[in-house]
């Protein structure tokens, strides 16, 4: 019978016998794969919780924040038009209105504030955005050209479609390769041909190694050979797990299943032949790299969602912590804006507040 808890696959030896390099590598790869699988599972469990919390808490708070900020610029506009202010006070109010409008349009899509922004800034918001995009486009274009040694026309580089830009860049690089490069690649030496033949043979042996484990499990657990209904159901469920593991080339899971159904024991794990271990290690190394890529892609996707920098490390636990921080900051900001909305209606208080307000140095 299969145990409720998966047994850990590890090569074990007595104190007198040391592990060989291949055995040590096997154990190390198993541990790393197990760690990556756990991390992947954590991401898969936490992402739905994160998305639910964003939907239920963050999105309503962001909407409330935007509404309160829009109310603030409307109040500042009313105060500016209905009271007398010094030139310095006027500059501060204009700065506040244009900054808040810019943030709301850029981050919250509040295009209804374009007219107010234009009135106080003296320029169209669309023109400002277009200018910023052109500057960013030119900067990235020159960076790409310097990095890859190719020249791209203005129509060939589009910051809003980096995937298409990357395709064009690849095409340009291929066009600029020496004309004799393809023919030189075709003329392979005897050593190169021998190396390729060895690699093909190794790849075939790697496939055979994982197929052998799969076939052993299928031979022992195929449900069609079982007359007892309960045992047939158990074997059907096991066959599903085996098929999924084989489809993913998940050698570790197949070996775990062999241990769990007692098709092999610890002694057989300990005595896996060195030549077979070599192929097992190749399979496990590939599996580790694939898992690493899957985890990295998931982390990159959530970095973009959470607004993290690409160089920042993001764990599932940190993702939830950042969400809590965002919720807390928004709640505090909304409370602060609501207090100011009431306080600024007192013109004496507002002028006193303006006196203490310091505009950023770049303005």
N, C-alpha and C positions, 0 to 999 in steps of 0.2 A: 504493500500500500504506500501511496505517496504521503510524505509528512506534510504537516500544515505549514511548516517553516522551511524555506529553501536552505539546503546545506551549502556552506562556503567551500568552493573549490580552491584548494591550496595543496602544493606538494609539501609533504612533511618527511623529515628524516630523523633518525636517532642522533643523539649527541656525538656519537663516534663518526658518523658519516656527514660530511659537508655537502651542501647543495652545489651542483655544477652551475656554471654561468648560465646555461640555457634554462635550468630549473629556477634560478633566482630571477631571471628575466620573466619567465612564465608567471611566477608569484607576483612580481611587481606590476606586470600588465593587468593581472586579474584585479589587484587592489585599485589601480588607477581607473579601470573600466567601471568597477563597482562605485567608486566615488563620482564619476561622471554620470552614471545612471541615476544615482541618488539626487544629484544636482538637477538633472533633467526632469526628474519626477517632481522635485520641489517647484521648478518653474511651471510645469504643467498644472500643478495644484494651485499655485498662488496667482497665476495670471487671471483665471476667472474671478477670483476673489477681488483682485485689484480692479478689474473692469467693472464689477458690480459696485464697488465702493466709489469709483469715479462717476458712474452713472447716478448713484443714489445721493452722494455727498458733494463731490467736487464740481460737477457740472451745474447743479442748482446754485452753489455758492459763487461760481464764476459769473453766472447770469445775474445774481443779486449784486455782486461787486460792480459789474458793468453798469447796471441800472443806477446804482448809487453814485457812481462816478459821473454818469451822464447828467444826473440830477445836480451834481456839484458844478459842472461847467455851465449848466443853465442858470444856476444861482449866481455864479461869478459873472456871467454875461449881464444878468439883471443888475447886479451891484455896480458894475463898470458903467452901465448906461444911465443909472439913476442917481449916482452920487459923484461928488467931486473928489478927485485924488491927485496927489502930487505926481510928477513925471516918473519918479522912482516907483511909487505905488502902482502906477499904470503899467510900467514895464513888468513888474512882478505878476500882476493879474494876467497880462497878455501871455507871459511865459507859462503860467499855470494852465490857462485855457488851451494853448497850443500843445503843450506836453500831454495833458490828459486826453485831449481829442486824438492826438497821434497814437497814443497807446491803445485807446479804445478801437480805433479804426484798424490798426495793425494786428492786434491780438484778438479782438472780439468781433471784427467785421461790422463795426457801427458806421456804415457809410452815410447814415443820416446826419452825421456831424461834419461832413465835408464842407458845407457852406459856412458853418461857424468857424471852422479851422481856417478857411480861405480869408474870411473877414478879418481875423486877428493876426494871421501870419503874413498876409499879403501875397501868398502863393498857393497854387493848386496842390492839393495833397497827392493827386495822381502824378503831377510833374515831379514832386519830391521823390515819390516811390520809384518812378522811372529812372530818375537820376541816380538813386542809390543802387538800383539793379544794374545799370550800365557800369557804374564804378566797380561793383562786385564782379560783374562779368569780365571786365577788362583785367582786373587783378588775377582772377582765377585762370583766365586764358593765358596770360603771360607766364604764370606759374607752371601750367601744364606744358607750354611750349619749351620752357627752360628745362623742366624735368625730363621730358621725353625727346627733346631735340627735333621737334617737328613744328612747322608753321601751320596755324589754322586760320582760315578766313573768318570774318565776323559772322557769316551765316552758318559756319560749321561748328561754332561753339555756342551752346545754349545752356545757361546755368539752371534753367527750369527743367531741362531734360538731360541730366548727366549720363543716363544710360545710353541715349542716342549719341551723345558727345563721345563717350568711351568707345562706341562702335566705330565712329568716324576716325577717332585717334588711332585705333588698331589698324584700320584700313590704310591710313597715311603711313604708319610705321612699316607696314608690309610693302607699300609702294616704294618706300625709300630704301628697302633692303637691297644689297648688291644683286645685280642681275644673275650672277653665277651662283648665288646661294643655293637655289633649289638643286642645281646639277651637282654641286659639291656634296650636298646631303645624300644624293642618290648613290654617289660613289663611296660605298662603305668598305672599310678594311676587313680583312679576315677576322681580326680580333673583335671588331664591332659586331660582325655577323655571328660569331661564336657566342659573344655576350648575350645578344638578343635570343639566340637559341636556348641558352641556359635559363634566361628569364622566362621564356615561354614554358620550358619544362618545369620550372619552379612554380609558375602560376597554375599549371595543370595539377601538380602534386598538392598544392594548397587546396584546390577545389576538391580533389579526391579525398583529402583528409577530413574536410567538413562533411562531404557526402557519406563517408564511412560511418561517422557518428550518427548522422541522420538515419541511415538505413538500418543500423542496429536498433535504434529506438522504434522505427516503424515496424520492423519485423517482430518485436516483442509486444508492441502495444496496439496493433491494428484492431479496431473494435469489431470488424466483421468476423473475426475468429472467436469471438466471445459469446457464449450462450446465456450467461447470467445477465439480466437486464441492468442491474445496478453496476456491475463491473463494466458492461458495455458503455454505459453513460460516462463512467469515470475515464475509460480509455478514449472515448470520443473527445472529452474535454482536454485530455493530455495531448491527443493528436493535433488539436487546434493550436495548442501552445508550441508543439514541435514544429508544425508547418510555419507558424509566424516566425519562430526563431531561425529556421532554416532560410526562409525568405529574406531575413535581415542579415544572414551569414553571422548570426550571433552564436559563436562557438561556446562562449561562457555559459549561456543559457542552456544549450544542448547538453553540456557536461553536467550542469546542475541537475537537469532532468534525469540524466543517467544515474547520478548519485541518489536522487530522491526516490526513484523507482527501484533502486538497488540493483540496477543492471551492471553497474560497476561499484567497487568499494574503494576505500582510501588506499589500500595496498596497490590497486591497479593504477590509481592516480599517481602514486609515488614512483611507480615503475614504468611510466610512459617512456618509450625509447627515445634516445637523443635525436635521431633523424626525424621522428614524428614531432617531437617538441619543437624542432626548428620550423616546421610548417605551421604548427599550432601558434607559435609566437608571431609568425607573419600575419596570420588571420587576426589574432588579438591586437596586434599593432594597428592594422587597418581599421579594425572596429573601434579602437580607442580614438584614432584620428577622426573618424566619421562622427562619433559621439561628441568629440571636442568641437567640431564644426557646427553640429546641431545646437549645442549649448551656446556657442559664440553668436550664432545667428539670432537665437532667441534673446540673448542679452542685448545685442545691438538693436533689435527691434524695440525692446522695452526701454532702452536708453533714449531712443528717438521719441517714444510715447511720453516718457517722464521728463523730457527736456534736459537730459544729462549730457555732459560733454563726452565725446567718443573715447577720450583717454581715461575717463573715470571707470573704476571697477564697480559693477553693479551686481549685487546678489539678490535673490528673491526676498530675503529679509529686509535688505536695505530699500528695496522698491516700496514695500509697505510702509517703512519708516518715513521715506520721503513723501509719500502720499499723506500720512498723518501730519507731517510738517506743513505741507501745502494747505491742508484743510485748516490747521490752526492759524497760519498766517492770514488766510483769507477771512476767517472769522474775526480776527483782531482788526484787520483792515476795514472790514465793513462796519464794525462797531465804532472805529475811529472816524470814518467818513460821516456816519450818522450823527455823531456828536458834533462834528464840525458844521454839518448842515444846519443844525439848530443854533449853534453859537454864532455863525457868520451872519445870521439875520440881524444881530445886534451890530450896527455899523461901527460903533466905538470899539467893540471887541475885535471886529474884523481888521480895522486899521492898526490896532495894537499888535495883532497877530502878524500882519504884513510887515510891520517894522522889524520883527524878530526873524522873519523868513529870509533865508539866504539862497539866492539862485546859484545853481552850479556854475563853476568858474568858466566853463566853455561858452556860457551865454553872455 
